[in-house]
Amino acid sequence: MRLTAVMTGVAMLAAIAVARSPTQPVPGPYWIGDFRSGDYCQYATIFQSSTVNPDVGPDGYVPACPQYTPFARDPTERVHLTRRPAPPARTASKWVSRQELRTTDGPWFPGISTAKSTIRLTPEQTLNGPFKMGMTRWFRASFYLPNPGFNWPVSSWYDVFDLHNSVKDTAGNNWPTLALIVDSYGKKTYLAFDLDGVRAGSNGEVVRLLQLTKADGTRVVPVAKRQVTNGRRPSPKPPRAFNRWHTLIVGVRFSDQGKIGDSPGWVRIYFDGKLAYDKARPNVWADETNVWLQLQNYKQHDAPFVDRATSSTIYFADARIGYTLASVSD
């Protein structure tokens, strides 16, 4: 241990004991977004259709605190706090964020082609300081997909969680390089993690995390225990997708260099406690200068929902950001 100040013998021994103690607590997250105060003051900005509350958010966004506080628990808002469903176990808060899109609402704001119900942080909140290539951060969020209630576009993009970029790639693309999306393969639909970096398409990957529909297009829902027939065991059931909390943890060492498998950067993804992805790779656009966290219900405004649905709802809870995996884990 190197000490830069003069210390007494007792103080020095105490410092060494603390540094070596196997029971020293793991530093926790530097940011928590669990709504424990019954408002959105842990966040920076609320986004919803400008037609919902035009007197407060005529441009489709409102500072989370204090401007949005009077509306934080108002069920007429598309973004509001509720106690149902109950938050995930071991969460310090009694509140969760309900974020809804309705086809009867106007777009995010006049003249835009998108619709969103989003809560977001500033870059400073997200990173706990300025952005630097090579820095490592870990992000966590829990979400709940109600059925009925959660729907997705028939044939368009749909964004649930992302680290938004501040620059575009060399071709002018500005979609997030790290995002939780809904992705379809034929009639099978998945919640998946979309990754890119440096230049759009040059390092693209999609990691399937949770199956939402089966090969016939019907939703994956709990069924009675399958019986063994003709001596053959049934194929394992996919994980339960709806009406339960899921937890996503993403670790990132930021880099705009190299390629998949050969980069100073990396991304690790844990989904519901299991490692789902772990690769060296670039993960931001070239010459990135900042990123910020967004928890979203976000799509193309005129894209119809599946099953002729007229709305879609997602719940969020217990978001955390820290320097290590341990700092955001239970």
Secondary structure, 3 states (H helix, E strand, C coil): CCCCCCCCHHHHHHHHHHHHCCCCCCCCCCEEECCCCCCCCCCCEEECCCCCCCCCCCCCEEECCCCCHHHCCCCCCCEEEECCCCCCCCCCCCCEEEEEEECCCCCCCCCCCEEECEEECCHHHHHCCCCCCCCEEEEEEEEECCCCCCCCECCCCEEEEEEEECCCCCCCCCCCCEEEEEEEECCEEEEEEEECCECCCCCCEEEEEEECECCCCCECCCCCCCCCECCECCCCCCCCCCCCEEEEEEEEECCCCCECCECCCEEEEEECCEEEEEEECCCCECCCCCEEEEEEEEEECCCCEHHHCCEEEEEEEEEEEECCHHHHCC
